[in-house]
C-alpha cells in the first residue's frame, strides 16, 4: 500500500520527524553522512556544531528552522533545503495526522470561521489560488505528508495489525434521526469487533459512525446520552460552531474514546470535519483522498443510504474489485434494500457487474446494520 504517493521505494531514505529522534541519530552519525535523511519541520537551532561534523550531502530538510547563516552553508555542502512557507495557513511538511483539537483550535472562544480548518479552506478557494505555482506546490507537499503520516499510522502506529472497515454514507443524516443512530450503532459494533472504523470524516452518517466507534467501550447508556445531547444541534447549518461545540462536549465527557479514522477533503470545505474521528487525514486533492480511502479499507466497506457521493464510492470500489485478483477482493455491503434497489438503484447495476466474476460472492444487500456486521463476521 502506497498512501503517500511516492514514485517507488527508496531504501536509503530515513524519515526524521521529531527533534528527539534527530538528536539521537545525530549522536550516532558523527563522522558519517546524512545521505537519505529527510528531516521534517524541525527546529534545528543550536545544532550548527553537530551538523558541521557530519556529511550532509544528499540530506533533505523540509521546512526546518536553522541558526542564522546555516542554510547557505548546508546548501553549499550538498543538502537540499525546502524552505518554510510562511504565506500559507498550514504546515506542508507536517509529520502527523490532524486531531480534531488542532483543526478546531480556539473553538471554545471563537466562531468556526476563524479556526484553522476554516482558514485553510478560505485560503484554498481564493480567486486564482488553484493556478498559482506556490499554492499548488504547498498543497501537493501537504497531501504527500498526510499520506506518509497515514501510512505510518496504519503500519506502525495506533492502527497497526488491525483490519480497516470503511463506512460510507450521506452527509444528510441529521443528529437525532433514526439513520444517524443506526450509523452510530454500526460504528460501535465494528469497533467492538476489533476493526478500525474509517469514514470520509464529514458530518451525517460519517460523523455517526466515528461517534459509535469512539464510544464503543462506553455502556449503552453513554451512547444514548450522547445521541440525545447531540440531537439538540441536528446539523452544521446554520452554525458550524454550535454543531462542533456539541461534539466537543461529548469528547470532553469521554476523553479516552476508541481511535478511528476520518479522511475528509478541503475540496468539500463547506462540509466541516467531524469531531469524533480521533485521527484525521485531510487532503486538498479529493481524487487522491477518495482513492486512498478505498485502498485503505481492506476489511471491506459498508455503504449506508446516501446520494451522489455514496453512489460514486460504490462504483469506484466496484471497479477496484472488478479488476482485482481474487485474493484482493474486499466485501461490499449495501444497507437498505429499498434505497439501493429503487430510490438509487445501484444494487441491480452492481449485481450485473459482478455476475460470473470472483467478486460475485463478495457483494451483499441487507436491510440492517446488524446484518451488515454479521456479513463481515463471515
DRENDO-1510 file (C-alpha; in Angstrom, 1 decimal, always signed):
<recs>
REC; n; res; u; v; w
REC; 1; UNK; +0.0; +0.0; +0.0 .
REC; 2; UNK; +1.4; +3.4; -1.0 .
REC; 3; UNK; -0.6; +6.1; +0.7 .
REC; 4; UNK; +1.9; +8.9; +0.3 .
REC; 5; UNK; +2.1; +8.8; -3.5 .
REC; 6; UNK; +5.8; +8.0; -3.6 .
REC; 7; UNK; +7.0; +7.0; -7.0 .
REC; 8; UNK; +8.7; +3.9; -5.6 .
REC; 9; UNK; +10.7; +2.6; -2.7 .
REC; 10; UNK; +13.8; +4.4; -1.5 .
REC; 11; UNK; +15.7; +2.0; +0.7 .
REC; 12; UNK; +18.2; +4.6; +1.9 .
REC; 13; UNK; +15.6; +7.2; +3.0 .
REC; 14; UNK; +15.1; +7.9; +6.7 .
REC; 15; UNK; +12.1; +9.9; +7.8 .
REC; 16; UNK; +13.1; +12.1; +10.8 .
REC; 17; UNK; +10.0; +13.9; +12.2 .
REC; 18; UNK; +10.9; +14.6; +15.8 .
REC; 19; UNK; +13.7; +16.5; +17.4 .
REC; 20; UNK; +14.4; +13.8; +19.9 .
REC; 21; UNK; +14.9; +11.3; +17.1 .
REC; 22; UNK; +17.1; +13.7; +15.2 .
REC; 23; UNK; +19.3; +14.3; +18.2 .
REC; 24; UNK; +19.6; +10.6; +19.0 .
REC; 25; UNK; +20.5; +9.7; +15.4 .
REC; 26; UNK; +22.9; +12.6; +15.1 .
REC; 27; UNK; +24.9; +11.4; +18.1 .
REC; 28; UNK; +25.5; +8.1; +16.3 .
REC; 29; UNK; +26.1; +9.7; +12.9 .
REC; 30; UNK; +29.3; +11.7; +13.8 .
REC; 31; UNK; +32.0; +11.0; +11.2 .
REC; 32; UNK; +29.5; +9.5; +8.7 .
REC; 33; UNK; +26.9; +11.1; +6.3 .
REC; 34; UNK; +23.3; +12.0; +6.4 .
REC; 35; UNK; +22.6; +10.9; +2.8 .
REC; 36; UNK; +18.9; +9.8; +2.6 .
REC; 37; UNK; +17.8; +11.7; +5.8 .
REC; 38; UNK; +14.5; +13.5; +5.4 .
REC; 39; UNK; +14.1; +15.9; +8.3 .
REC; 40; UNK; +10.6; +17.4; +8.5 .
REC; 41; UNK; +9.5; +20.6; +10.3 .
REC; 42; UNK; +12.3; +20.5; +12.9 .
REC; 43; UNK; +13.6; +23.5; +14.9 .
REC; 44; UNK; +17.4; +22.8; +14.5 .
REC; 45; UNK; +18.6; +26.0; +16.0 .
REC; 46; UNK; +21.6; +25.3; +18.3 .
REC; 47; UNK; +22.7; +22.3; +16.3 .
REC; 48; UNK; +25.1; +24.0; +13.9 .
REC; 49; UNK; +28.2; +22.5; +15.6 .
REC; 50; UNK; +26.8; +19.0; +15.3 .
REC; 51; UNK; +25.8; +19.5; +11.7 .
REC; 52; UNK; +29.3; +20.7; +10.8 .
REC; 53; UNK; +30.7; +17.4; +11.9 .
REC; 54; UNK; +28.7; +15.2; +9.5 .
REC; 55; UNK; +28.4; +15.0; +5.8 .
REC; 56; UNK; +25.1; +16.5; +4.7 .
REC; 57; UNK; +25.3; +15.8; +1.0 .
REC; 58; UNK; +22.1; +14.1; +0.0 .
REC; 59; UNK; +20.2; +15.1; +3.1 .
REC; 60; UNK; +16.8; +16.8; +2.7 .
REC; 61; UNK; +15.5; +19.4; +5.1 .
REC; 62; UNK; +11.8; +20.2; +4.8 .
REC; 63; UNK; +10.5; +23.3; +6.5 .
REC; 64; UNK; +13.2; +23.2; +9.2 .
REC; 65; UNK; +14.5; +26.2; +11.2 .
REC; 66; UNK; +18.2; +26.9; +11.4 .
REC; 67; UNK; +20.6; +29.3; +13.1 .
REC; 68; UNK; +21.3; +32.4; +11.0 .
REC; 69; UNK; +23.6; +31.6; +8.1 .
REC; 70; UNK; +23.5; +27.9; +8.4 .
REC; 71; UNK; +21.1; +27.3; +5.4 .
REC; 72; UNK; +23.6; +28.6; +2.9 .
REC; 73; UNK; +26.4; +26.5; +4.4 .
REC; 74; UNK; +24.3; +23.4; +4.2 .
REC; 75; UNK; +23.3; +24.0; +0.6 .
REC; 76; UNK; +27.0; +24.5; -0.4 .
REC; 77; UNK; +27.8; +21.2; +1.3 .
REC; 78; UNK; +25.2; +19.4; -0.8 .
REC; 79; UNK; +22.0; +19.4; +1.3 .
REC; 80; UNK; +18.6; +20.1; -0.3 .
REC; 81; UNK; +16.5; +22.6; +1.7 .
REC; 82; UNK; +12.8; +23.2; +1.2 .
REC; 83; UNK; +12.1; +26.5; +2.9 .
REC; 84; UNK; +9.3; +27.2; +5.4 .
REC; 85; UNK; +6.3; +28.6; +3.5 .
REC; 86; UNK; +5.1; +31.4; +5.8 .
REC; 87; UNK; +2.4; +32.6; +3.3 .
REC; 88; UNK; +0.2; +29.5; +3.7 .
REC; 89; UNK; -2.0; +28.8; +6.8 .
REC; 90; UNK; -0.8; +25.2; +7.2 .
REC; 91; UNK; +2.4; +23.3; +7.5 .
REC; 92; UNK; +3.0; +21.5; +4.2 .
REC; 93; UNK; +5.7; +19.4; +5.8 .
REC; 94; UNK; +3.7; +18.2; +8.8 .
REC; 95; UNK; +4.8; +14.9; +10.3 .
REC; 96; UNK; +1.5; +13.6; +11.6 .
REC; 97; UNK; -2.2; +13.4; +11.1 .
REC; 98; UNK; -4.6; +16.1; +12.3 .
REC; 99; UNK; -6.6; +15.8; +15.5 .
REC; 100; UNK; -10.0; +17.5; +16.0 .
REC; 101; UNK; -8.5; +19.7; +18.6 .
REC; 102; UNK; -5.9; +21.0; +16.1 .
REC; 103; UNK; -8.4; +21.7; +13.3 .
REC; 104; UNK; -10.8; +23.3; +15.7 .
REC; 105; UNK; -8.2; +25.1; +17.9 .
REC; 106; UNK; -9.9; +28.1; +19.5 .
REC; 107; UNK; -13.4; +26.6; +19.2 .
REC; 108; UNK; -14.5; +27.5; +22.8 .
REC; 109; UNK; -14.0; +31.2; +22.3 .
REC; 110; UNK; -14.1; +31.9; +18.5 .
REC; 111; UNK; -16.5; +31.2; +15.7 .
REC; 112; UNK; -15.7; +28.4; +13.3 .
REC; 113; UNK; -14.8; +30.8; +10.5 .
REC; 114; UNK; -11.8; +31.9; +12.5 .
REC; 115; UNK; -10.5; +28.4; +13.2 .
REC; 116; UNK; -7.6; +26.6; +11.4 .
REC; 117; UNK; -9.9; +24.3; +9.4 .
REC; 118; UNK; -12.0; +27.2; +8.0 .
REC; 119; UNK; -9.0; +29.4; +7.4 .
REC; 120; UNK; -7.3; +26.7; +5.3 .
REC; 121; UNK; -10.4; +26.3; +3.2 .
REC; 122; UNK; -10.8; +30.0; +2.8 .
REC; 123; UNK; -7.1; +30.1; +1.5 .
REC; 124; UNK; -7.7; +27.2; -0.9 .
REC; 125; UNK; -10.7; +28.9; -2.7 .
REC; 126; UNK; -9.1; +32.4; -3.1 .
REC; 127; UNK; -9.5; +33.5; -6.7 .
REC; 128; UNK; -6.7; +32.1; -8.9 .
REC; 129; UNK; -5.3; +30.1; -6.0 .
REC; 130; UNK; -5.6; +26.7; -7.7 .
REC; 131; UNK; -3.5; +28.0; -10.6 .
REC; 132; UNK; -0.6; +29.6; -8.6 .
REC; 133; UNK; +2.6; +27.6; -8.5 .
REC; 134; UNK; +3.4; +28.3; -4.9 .
REC; 135; UNK; -0.1; +27.2; -3.8 .
REC; 136; UNK; -0.1; +24.1; -5.9 .
REC; 137; UNK; +3.3; +23.1; -4.6 .
REC; 138; UNK; +2.3; +23.8; -0.9 .
REC; 139; UNK; -0.9; +21.7; -1.2 .
REC; 140; UNK; +0.8; +18.9; -3.0 .
REC; 141; UNK; +3.6; +18.7; -0.4 .
REC; 142; UNK; +0.9; +18.8; +2.3 .
REC; 143; UNK; -1.0; +15.9; +0.8 .
REC; 144; UNK; +2.1; +13.9; +0.4 .
REC; 145; UNK; +3.0; +14.5; +4.0 .
REC; 146; UNK; -0.5; +13.4; +5.1 .
REC; 147; UNK; -0.3; +10.2; +3.1 .
REC; 148; UNK; +3.1; +9.5; +4.6 .
REC; 149; UNK; +1.6; +10.1; +8.1 .
REC; 150; UNK; -1.4; +7.9; +7.4 .
REC; 151; UNK; +0.8; +5.1; +6.1 .
REC; 152; UNK; +2.8; +5.3; +9.4 .
REC; 153; UNK; -0.4; +5.2; +11.5 .
REC; 154; UNK; -1.6; +2.1; +9.6 .
REC; 155; UNK; +1.6; +0.1; +9.6 .
REC; 156; UNK; +3.4; +1.1; +12.8 .
REC; 157; UNK; +1.1; +3.4; +14.7 .
REC; 158; UNK; -2.2; +3.2; +16.5 .
REC; 159; UNK; -4.0; +1.2; +13.8 .
REC; 160; UNK; -1.2; -1.4; +13.0 .
REC; 161; UNK; -2.2; -5.1; +12.7 .
REC; 162; UNK; -5.9; -4.3; +12.6 .
REC; 163; UNK; -8.4; -4.5; +9.7 .
REC; 164; UNK; -9.8; -1.3; +8.5 .
REC; 165; UNK; -13.5; -1.2; +7.6 .
REC; 166; UNK; -15.0; +1.7; +5.8 .
REC; 167; UNK; -18.4; +3.3; +6.4 .
REC; 168; UNK; -19.7; +5.4; +3.6 .
REC; 169; UNK; -23.0; +7.3; +3.7 .
REC; 170; UNK; -24.7; +10.6; +3.2 .
REC; 171; UNK; -24.0; +13.8; +5.0 .
REC; 172; UNK; -27.7; +14.5; +5.2 .
REC; 173; UNK; -28.4; +12.1; +8.1 .
REC; 174; UNK; -29.1; +14.5; +10.9 .
REC; 175; UNK; -28.4; +14.1; +14.5 .
REC; 176; UNK; -31.5; +12.8; +16.3 .
REC; 177; UNK; -32.6; +10.8; +13.2 .
REC; 178; UNK; -33.0; +7.1; +13.0 .
REC; 179; UNK; -30.4; +6.9; +10.2 .
REC; 180; UNK; -27.9; +8.7; +12.4 .
REC; 181; UNK; -28.5; +6.4; +15.3 .
REC; 182; UNK; -28.1; +3.3; +13.1 .
REC; 183; UNK; -24.8; +4.6; +11.7 .
REC; 184; UNK; -23.6; +5.2; +15.3 .
REC; 185; UNK; -24.6; +1.6; +16.2 .
REC; 186; UNK; -22.8; +0.3; +13.2 .
REC; 187; UNK; -19.6; +2.1; +14.2 .
REC; 188; UNK; -19.9; +0.8; +17.7 .
REC; 189; UNK; -20.3; -2.8; +16.6 .
REC; 190; UNK; -17.5; -2.7; +14.1 .
REC; 191; UNK; -15.1; -1.2; +16.7 .
REC; 192; UNK; -16.2; -3.8; +19.3 .
REC; 193; UNK; -15.3; -6.5; +16.7 .
REC; 194; UNK; -11.8; -5.1; +16.6 .
REC; 195; UNK; -12.0; -3.2; +13.3 .
REC; 196; UNK; -10.6; +0.3; +12.7 .
REC; 197; UNK; -13.6; +2.4; +11.5 .
REC; 198; UNK; -12.7; +4.7; +8.6 .
REC; 199; UNK; -15.1; +7.3; +7.1 .
REC; 200; UNK; -14.9; +10.3; +4.8 .
REC; 201; UNK; -14.6; +12.3; +8.0 .
REC; 202; UNK; -17.5; +14.6; +7.5 .
REC; 203; UNK; -21.0; +15.1; +9.0 .
REC; 204; UNK; -24.1; +12.9; +8.9 .
REC; 205; UNK; -23.6; +9.2; +8.7 .
REC; 206; UNK; -19.8; +9.7; +8.7 .
REC; 207; UNK; -19.9; +11.5; +12.0 .
REC; 208; UNK; -22.3; +9.0; +13.5 .
REC; 209; UNK; -20.0; +6.0; +12.6 .
REC; 210; UNK; -17.0; +7.8; +14.1 .
REC; 211; UNK; -19.1; +8.6; +17.2 .
REC; 212; UNK; -20.2; +5.0; +17.6 .
REC; 213; UNK; -16.6; +3.8; +17.2 .
REC; 214; UNK; -15.3; +6.5; +19.7 .
REC; 215; UNK; -17.9; +5.4; +22.3 .
REC; 216; UNK; -17.6; +1.7; +21.6 .
REC; 217; UNK; -16.3; +0.9; +25.1 .
REC; 218; UNK; -18.9; +3.1; +26.8 .
REC; 219; UNK; -22.0; +1.4; +28.1 .
REC; 220; UNK; -25.2; +1.7; +26.0 .
REC; 221; UNK; -26.4; +4.5; +28.3 .
REC; 222; UNK; -23.4; +6.6; +27.5 .
REC; 223; UNK; -24.0; +6.3; +23.7 .
REC; 224; UNK; -27.7; +7.0; +24.1 .
REC; 225; UNK; -27.0; +10.1; +26.2 .
REC; 226; UNK; -24.5; +11.3; +23.6 .
REC; 227; UNK; -27.1; +10.8; +20.8 .
REC; 228; UNK; -29.7; +12.7; +22.8 .
REC; 229; UNK; -27.4; +15.6; +23.6 .
REC; 230; UNK; -26.2; +15.9; +20.0 .
REC; 231; UNK; -29.8; +15.9; +18.8 .
REC; 232; UNK; -30.2; +19.4; +20.1 .
REC; 233; UNK; -27.9; +20.6; +17.3 .
REC; 234; UNK; -29.1; +18.4; +14.4 .
REC; 235; UNK; -26.7; +19.7; +11.7 .
REC; 236; UNK; -23.9; +22.1; +10.9 .
REC; 237; UNK; -26.2; +24.6; +9.3 .
REC; 238; UNK; -26.8; +27.3; +10.3 .
REC; 239; UNK; -23.9; +27.2; +12.7 .
REC; 240; UNK; -20.8; +25.0; +12.4 .
REC; 241; UNK; -19.6; +26.5; +15.7 .
REC; 242; UNK; -22.6; +25.2; +17.6 .
REC; 243; UNK; -22.5; +21.8; +15.8 .
REC; 244; UNK; -18.8; +21.3; +16.6 .
REC; 245; UNK; -19.1; +22.5; +20.2 .
REC; 246; UNK; -21.9; +20.0; +20.9 .
REC; 247; UNK; -19.5; +17.2; +19.7 .
REC; 248; UNK; -16.5; +18.6; +21.6 .
REC; 249; UNK; -18.6; +18.5; +24.8 .
REC; 250; UNK; -19.2; +14.7; +24.2 .
REC; 251; UNK; -15.4; +14.2; +23.8 .
REC; 252; UNK; -14.7; +16.2; +26.9 .
REC; 253; UNK; -17.1; +13.9; +28.9 .
REC; 254; UNK; -15.4; +10.8; +27.3 .
REC; 255; UNK; -11.8; +11.8; +26.9 .
REC; 256; UNK; -10.5; +8.2; +26.3 .
REC; 257; UNK; -12.5; +7.1; +23.3 .
REC; 258; UNK; -11.6; +4.4; +20.8 .
REC; 259; UNK; -9.4; +5.8; +18.0 .
REC; 260; UNK; -10.9; +5.8; +14.5 .
REC; 261; UNK; -10.1; +7.5; +11.1 .
REC; 262; UNK; -11.6; +10.3; +9.2 .
REC; 263; UNK; -10.4; +11.1; +5.7 .
REC; 264; UNK; -12.1; +14.4; +4.6 .
REC; 265; UNK; -11.1; +16.9; +2.0 .
REC; 266; UNK; -11.0; +20.7; +1.7 .
REC; 267; UNK; -12.4; +20.2; -1.8 .
REC; 268; UNK; -15.7; +19.9; +0.0 .
REC; 269; UNK; -14.8; +22.5; +2.6 .
REC; 270; UNK; -18.4; +23.6; +3.1 .
REC; 271; UNK; -18.7; +20.3; +5.0 .
REC; 272; UNK; -16.7; +20.5; +8.2 .
REC; 273; UNK; -14.8; +17.6; +9.6 .
REC; 274; UNK; -16.4; +15.7; +12.5 .
REC; 275; UNK; -15.0; +15.8; +16.0 .
REC; 276; UNK; -15.2; +12.1; +16.7 .
REC; 277; UNK; -12.6; +10.8; +14.3 .
REC; 278; UNK; -9.5; +10.9; +16.5 .
REC; 279; UNK; -7.1; +10.8; +13.6 .
REC; 280; UNK; -7.9; +13.0; +10.6 .
REC; 281; UNK; -6.1; +12.7; +7.2 .
REC; 282; UNK; -7.4; +15.8; +5.5 .
REC; 283; UNK; -6.4; +16.3; +1.9 .
REC; 284; UNK; -6.7; +19.1; -0.7 .
REC; 285; UNK; -7.0; +16.7; -3.6 .
REC; 286; UNK; -10.3; +14.9; -3.5 .
REC; 287; UNK; -9.4; +12.4; -6.1 .
REC; 288; UNK; -6.3; +11.3; -4.0 .
REC; 289; UNK; -8.4; +11.2; -0.9 .
REC; 290; UNK; -11.1; +9.0; -2.5 .
REC; 291; UNK; -8.6; +6.6; -3.8 .
REC; 292; UNK; -6.7; +6.3; -0.6 .
REC; 293; UNK; -9.9; +5.8; +1.5 .
REC; 294; UNK; -11.0; +2.9; -0.7 .
REC; 295; UNK; -7.5; +1.4; -0.8 .
REC; 296; UNK; -7.3; +1.6; +3.0 .
REC; 297; UNK; -10.4; -0.4; +3.7 .
REC; 298; UNK; -9.1; -4.0; +3.2 .
REC; 299; UNK; -11.6; -5.3; +5.7 .
REC; 300; UNK; -14.5; -4.2; +3.4 .
REC; 301; UNK; -16.9; -1.2; +3.1 .
REC; 302; UNK; -20.4; -0.8; +4.4 .
REC; 303; UNK; -22.5; +1.6; +2.3 .
REC; 304; UNK; -25.3; +3.3; +4.2 .
REC; 305; UNK; -28.1; +5.1; +2.4 .
REC; 306; UNK; -26.7; +8.1; +0.5 .
REC; 307; UNK; -26.9; +10.0; -2.7 .
REC; 308; UNK; -24.4; +11.1; -5.4 .
REC; 309; UNK; -21.2; +10.9; -3.3 .
REC; 310; UNK; -22.1; +7.5; -1.9 .
REC; 311; UNK; -23.1; +6.1; -5.4 .
REC; 312; UNK; -19.8; +7.3; -6.7 .
REC; 313; UNK; -17.9; +5.5; -3.9 .
REC; 314; UNK; -19.9; +2.3; -4.6 .
REC; 315; UNK; -18.9; +2.1; -8.2 .
REC; 316; UNK; -15.3; +3.3; -7.6 .
REC; 317; UNK; -15.0; +0.4; -5.1 .
REC; 318; UNK; -16.8; -1.9; -7.5 .
REC; 319; UNK; -14.2; -1.0; -10.2 .
REC; 320; UNK; -11.4; -1.9; -7.9 .
REC; 321; UNK; -13.0; -5.3; -7.1 .
REC; 322; UNK; -13.9; -5.9; -10.8 .
REC; 323; UNK; -10.3; -5.9; -11.9 .
REC; 324; UNK; -8.7; -7.2; -8.7 .
REC; 325; UNK; -7.0; -10.5; -8.2 .
REC; 326; UNK; -9.3; -12.9; -6.2 .
REC; 327; UNK; -7.2; -12.6; -3.1 .
REC; 328; UNK; -7.6; -8.8; -3.1 .
REC; 329; UNK; -11.4; -8.5; -3.5 .
REC; 330; UNK; -12.9; -6.9; -0.4 .
REC; 331; UNK; -16.5; -7.2; +0.8 .
REC; 332; UNK; -19.1; -4.6; -0.3 .
REC; 333; UNK; -22.2; -4.4; +1.9 .
REC; 334; UNK; -25.1; -2.1; +0.9 .
REC; 335; UNK; -27.6; -1.4; +3.7 .
REC; 336; UNK; -31.2; -0.5; +2.8 .
REC; 337; UNK; -32.9; -2.7; +0.2 .
REC; 338; UNK; -35.5; -0.1; -0.9 .
REC; 339; UNK; -32.9; +2.6; -1.1 .
REC; 340; UNK; -30.4; +0.7; -3.2 .
REC; 341; UNK; -32.9; -1.2; -5.3 .
REC; 342; UNK; -35.5; +1.6; -6.0 .
REC; 343; UNK; -34.6; +5.1; -4.8 .
REC; 344; UNK; -31.0; +5.0; -6.1 .
REC; 345; UNK; -30.9; +1.6; -7.9 .
REC; 346; UNK; -27.1; +0.9; -7.5 .
REC; 347; UNK; -27.7; -2.7; -6.5 .
REC; 348; UNK; -29.1; -4.0; -9.8 .
REC; 349; UNK; -26.1; -2.5; -11.7 .
REC; 350; UNK; -23.6; -3.8; -9.1 .
REC; 351; UNK; -25.1; -7.3; -9.3 .
REC; 352; UNK; -24.9; -7.2; -13.1 .
REC; 353; UNK; -21.2; -6.1; -13.0 .
REC; 354; UNK; -20.4; -8.9; -10.5 .
REC; 355; UNK; -22.2; -11.7; -12.3 .
REC; 356; UNK; -19.8; -14.5; -13.2 .
REC; 357; UNK; -16.8; -12.8; -11.6 .
REC; 358; UNK; -14.9; -13.5; -8.5 .
REC; 359; UNK; -16.5; -10.5; -6.8 .
REC; 360; UNK; -20.0; -12.0; -7.2 .
REC; 361; UNK; -19.8; -13.7; -3.8 .
REC; 362; UNK; -18.3; -10.6; -2.1 .
REC; 363; UNK; -21.2; -8.2; -2.6 .
REC; 364; UNK; -24.2; -8.1; -0.2 .
REC; 365; UNK; -27.5; -6.3; +0.1 .
REC; 366; UNK; -29.0; -6.2; +3.6 .
REC; 367; UNK; -31.7; -4.2; +5.5 .
REC; 368; UNK; -30.0; -3.5; +8.9 .
REC; 369; UNK; -26.6; -2.6; +10.2 .
REC; 370; UNK; -26.7; -5.7; +12.4 .
REC; 371; UNK; -27.0; -7.8; +9.3 .
REC; 372; UNK; -24.1; -5.9; +7.8 .
REC; 373; UNK; -21.8; -6.6; +10.7 .
REC; 374; UNK; -22.9; -10.3; +10.6 .
REC; 375; UNK; -21.8; -10.5; +6.9 .
REC; 376; UNK; -18.4; -9.1; +7.8 .
REC; 377; UNK; -18.0; -11.6; +10.6 .
REC; 378; UNK; -18.4; -14.3; +7.9 .
</recs>
